[in-house]
Amino acid sequence: MRLIRGLEEALNAVRDRDPEAAHPGRRAQVEAVIEDVRTRQDEALRELTERFDGVRLERFEVPVSLRRSAAAALPDDLRSAIDLSIERVRSFHERQPRLAALAPGVDGWLGQVIRPLQRIGCYVPAAQAPLFSSLIMSAVPAQVAGVPEIVVCTPPRRDGSVSPEILYVAEALGLGPVYRLGGAQAIAALAYGTEQVARVDKIVGPGSAWVVTAKQLVYGRVGIESLPGPTETLVVADHTADARHVAADLLAQAEHEGAQPVVVVTDEAQWHAIERELERQLVDLPTAHTARTSLDRRGLAVIVADVSEALRVANAYAPEHLCLLVDDPWSWLGAVEHAGGVFVGEHSMEALGDYVAGPSHVMPTGGTARHASALNVRDFQRVMPVVGLSAHALAAIGPAGARMARAEGLEAHARAIELRLDSGKTSGR
């Protein structure tokens, strides 16, 4: 891990992260994939899937019979764990306010109504491992929001199949079609539609840097919840933190390909203890190669004076996951400004949040936590203001509206208001 000492050097190192900097040619390549799918549709999907995933498919949707048989083959304990995750994620999101506010008053009716999106696409990564938990975290909040149709895109395996865990989640939730499509071509298919894949209103779910770039490029044609790309965790650890826990939390993120693990400590001795623990835990870790690559290429260790400075670094970095392994961690929550999710204390490890804590683990990465939130019910709803003014309200506020319209040079706006004002006077209302 790259070692940084001091607040100012740390702030300079973490600000203005640019995920495109390491791959200047990625955008052009993804643009070419999207245009190919947009123009040649299913035939482009077949060729791109064969090129990138190594399998030629004529039909992209997984047959319902295969979904059911694959799901039935899962071990009972895994099915129970998935069911618990679904239950807790649903319970958490059902506590989020979902009701419209529309009420009469002296001015008539003012308020808003809330409508769910009609069709969404959940992207589920599967290149390194089938992240079936991401489907739970994307689809359950959408169901709570009332979305009637949810489809799934996930990369096929070499034999054209899809992991049984993903298929079980789709069956357990009663989701729509599961398409064997991955990468930028899947995002393009969901955004534009093809002969076999109907376009959606919004695309959600994490993905590789290629998927994130594709989502950036199709935004506007289709809704995008955020840009959850390669994962990242920033752990703030003071002298009270157990070095074993800190190392374990860093490795839990580092074992994702392309991840960035960051630790900010308040003294150098603590960092050396964590460094030793990382080496010890890597010895028998099955994913040690990927984890070590993440640590060596993208890992950061920062030494600052105290927890206050550590949180300044964290806010500048705006991590996807912020873990507070410090004395009295709840007292520092108010100092957190930018994070996708906050994990408070030693019993709230981020790895548990990936599965059964309750909030969605689809969180903003790459510094977008400065302006984006973790996936939630509101991501799947449209809020429509409703204006139903009375004649009394029109008389009171209409002249101000007409005056403002003329100041902007929009005479037709002013006349539309004054026509109603004059009609009200004529009718005696």
N, C-alpha and C positions, 0 to 999 in steps of 0.2 A: 504494500500500500504506500502511496505517496504521503510523506510526512510533511505537515505544515505547522510552523510554530508562530503563534501570535495572531491577534484579531485582524489586523489590517491585511496581512498576507492572505488569511483565510477568506475574508470578504472578497478580495480581488479574485481569488481562485474559483469561488462558487457563483459569482454573479454572471448574468448574461450567458447562460449555457445555451449552446446552439447545437441541437442534435444533428443538424445537416452538415456540420463542419467536417465530420469524419468521413462522410460519403457524399462528396459534391455531385457525383453523377447519378445518385439515386432518384432524384426528382424526375429527371428526363426519362429514365428507364420506366418508372411507374406511370408517367404520362403516356408512354407508348403502350403499355399494357392496358390502361383504361381506354384509350382510343381504339385499340384492337377489339376489346370486348364490346364497346359501344357500337362499332360498325359491323363486326362479323358475328357477334352474339355467341350462340352455343358452339359454333365451330371454333371460335377463338378460345372458348373455355376448354374445349377438348384438347386443343394443341398445347395450351399453357399448362393445363393440369398434367399432361404427359411430360412436358419439359421440366416442370418444377417438382412434381410429386412422383413421377415415374410410373404412372398408370394411365391407361387410355380408358375413358368412360364414355359410354353412349348416353346413359341416363345418370343424372346427378343426384336425384333424390333417393335416399335409402328407403327401400320398400318397408311398409309397415310390419310385415311378417318378420323381417330380419330385425327390426327394432325390438319387437316383443321377445323374440327368441334370445337375442343377445342380452337384453335386460334380465331375462329370467335366469340366465346362466351366472349372474354375479353371485359371489358369496353372500350369505345372509348378513354377516356382520358389516360388510361394506354397504349393502342396501340400507341397513339400519342407520349407519353413520350418515349416509346421504339424506335419508328421511329426516334425521335430526337437524341437519344443516338447513334443509328446506323449511322446516317448522320454525326454526329460530330466525331465519332471514325474513320469512313472511311476518312473524310476530313483530319484529323490529320495525318493519316498514308500514305495518298497519297502524302504528302509533303516530305516523306522520299525518298532519292535517290534510284532508282531501276534499273538504266540503266547499261549495261555492258560497258567496256572500251576496245576497240580493234582497234588499229590503226597501219598503216605501218610506218616504219622508215628506217634509213640507215642500220639497222641490220636485217630487215625483219619485221615480225609481232610479237608483244608482247602485251599481255593484258589479259583480263579475260572475260568469258561469265557467265551469271547468269541464273540458271534454278530453277523453283519452285519445291518444294517437290510435289509428286504425290498424296499422301493420308495421311491425318493427323486425329488424334482422339482428340476431345475436351472433357475433363472431366468436368462435371458440378456438384458441390456439391448440395445436397438437403436434408441432414439429419436433420439439424436444420431448414432450410428454403430453398426454391428453388432459388438458386443464378443465375437466368436467365441472369443477367447482365454479369456474367463471360463468358457466351457463346458469347455474343456480343464482349467482350474484347479479346476473343481467336480467334473467327472465322473471324471477319472482317479484322484484319491484314493479316490473311492467304489468304483471298480472294484478297486483294490488292496485295499480293505477287504473285498471279496467281495460287494458289493451286487448282487443278480441282475437288478434292473429299475431302469433310470434313464430318466426321461422329461424332456422339455424344454418350457419355455414361453418364447416370445419374441414381442414385438409384431410384427404383420404390417405390411408396407409398404402403400402406398395401393392397389396393385393386388392385394393379398391374398397376395403372395409373401413368402418368407423369404430372407434373404441366402444366396447359395450357399456362403459361407465357413462359416456355422453349419451348413448341411446337410452340408458335407464333413466337418466334425468329427464330427457325429452318425454319419455313415456309417463314418468311419475307426475310431471307437470301438465301433461296433455297438450304438448306444443304441436305446432304445425309441421310442415316438411323439414326434414334434416337433409341439407345438400352437402354432397362431398366436394366441397370447393374451398380452397384456401388462398392466402396471400392477397396481393393487390387485385387479382382477377375476381376473387370473391366479392371484394368491396365494390368493384365496378359493376358486377352482375346485380348486386342488391340496389345499387344507386340508379342504374339505367334500365334494368330488366332485360331478359333475353327470352327466347322461345320457351325455355323450361323454368326460368326463375322470374317471378313477378317482382317489380320494383317495390321498395318499402318506403315508409315515411321517415324512418330514422335508423341508423346503424349504431349499435352499442357493442362494447366488449373490448378487451385488451388485445394486443397483437405485437408483432415484430415492428422494427423500424420501417419496413416496407409497407406494412398494413397501416401504420400511423401516417406515413406520407400519402398513401392512397386516400385515407379519410380526409386529410387536409385538402386534397385536390378535388374531391367530389362534394365538399361542403357547399351548401347552397342549392345544389341539385337535390340533396337529401340532408336530413338533419344528422348531426354528429353530437354525441353527448359530451365528449371531451377527447383528449388525445392520450389515452393510456397506453404507453409504449413499454420499452424495457424497464423492468422494475428497479426501484431504488429505496433504500432505507437509510435514515440518518438516526444514529443512536447518540443521545446525550448521556454521558456517564460521569458521575463525580466519584469521589473517593469511597463512597458507600456502595457502589455498584459491584456486583459479583462478576469478576472477569470472565468466568465460565458462561454466564448468561449473555454478556455483551458479545462474546465471540460466537455463541450459538445463534444469536439474532442476526449477526452480520453474515454468517454462513448460510442461514436460511434464505437470505436474499441472493447471496453470491452464487448459489447453485442454479439460478436462472441464467440462461445464456444472455449476455449483454447487460447484466445487472450492474448497478453501482452501489456498493456498500460504503457508508461513510460513518465514521465515529468521531465525536468531538468530546475530548476529555479535559479535565481541569488540572491534571498534573502528569508529568512525564512517567512517573513510576507506574501509574495506572495503565498508561498506554503499553508499556513494556510487558506488563502482566497479561493484557489482552492479546498482545502479539504472540506471547508464548502459548496461550490457550488456543489461538487460531491454528498454530502449527500442530498442537497436540490433537485437536479435534479433526484436522484434515487427514490424519494418518489412516483412519479406517472409514472415511466418508466415501460412499459409492460414487458420489458426484464430485469428487475432489478435483478432477481435472478442470471442469467448468468453474467450480468455485474459486480455485486458485487463479484461473485466468481472469475472472472478474476482479479479484482482489489486486492482482498485479497490474492489470491494465487500467482499471477504472476506480479502484479503491482509494479512499482518502482518509487519513488520520490527522486530526487537527488538535493541537494543544493550545488551550486558552487559559485565562486567569481564573475564571469562575463560571458558574452556571448562567449568570446573566449574559456574559460574553458568548457562551455557547449557544444560547437561544438567539442572539443576534446573527450568528452564523447560520443557524437553522432557518431563520426567517428569510435571510438572503438567498439561501439555497432553495427554499420552498419544496421540501421533499414530498414524495408520494406518501411515505410512512415516516412518522416522527415518533421515536421511542424515548420515553423519559425514565431513565434508570438513575434516579437521583434521590437524595434525601428529601422527604416530604414532597413528592412529585406533584400532588394536586395544587400546591401553592404556586407552582410555576405555569399552570395551564393558562392563566390570564395573560401571560407574556407571549403565548404562541399566536402569531398572526397568519402565517402561511404554511399549511400542511394539508395533504389530502386526507389523512386520518392521524389521530394522536392516540398513542398506546401508553397508558399511564401506569407505571409501576411494574415490578418484576412478575406479577401474575398475569399481566396483559400483553403477552408476547404477540408480535405481529403475525407470527405463523398461525396462531389460533384464530386471529381475525380473518385469515384467508379461508377459513372453513366454517366455523360454527359460532362465532361470537354474536353475529346478528347483522351489523352493517354490511353493505356491499363492499367487496374487496376491489371493485373496479374504481380506481382512484386516479386523479390527474398526475402525470409524470412530466419530466423535462422542464420543471419550473412553472408549469401551467397551474399549479396550486395557488399561484398568486391571484388567479381570476376564476378558476373552475372548482367544482365541488365533486365529492364522491357521488357515484351514481345513486339516484334516489327516486322516489315516486314522482316528483315534479318533473323529472326528465322525460316522462312519458305522457305528460298532460299539456294541453293548451289552455291558457287563461284568456277568456274573451271578456273585455269590459262591456257592460250593458248600460246604455243611456236611455232613459225614458222620462224626459223632463215634463213638468207641468207648464201650463200657460203662465202661471205666476213666476216660475223660475225663468222662463224665456224673457219675460218683461224685465226681470231684475238683472240678468246677465247678458242678454242679447246685444244691447248697445255697445258694451265693452268688446264683445267679440267682433262686431262690425267695424269698430274703430281700429282694432288690431289688424283685421284683414286688409283694410285700406292702406294701413301703414306698410304692409308687405307688398302692396301693389296687386292684390287679388280681389278685384272689384266684384267678380261673380260670387265669391264667398260672402262678401258684405251684403250683396243684394239678396242672397238666399236667406240670410238671417233677417234682414229688414222686411222682406216679403211676409214672413210669418209674424213679425211684430206689427205690421200694418193690418194684416188679416185679423189679429187679435183685437186691435182697436176698433175695427169696423164691426166685428161681431159682438163687441161689448164685453168680451171676456177679460 
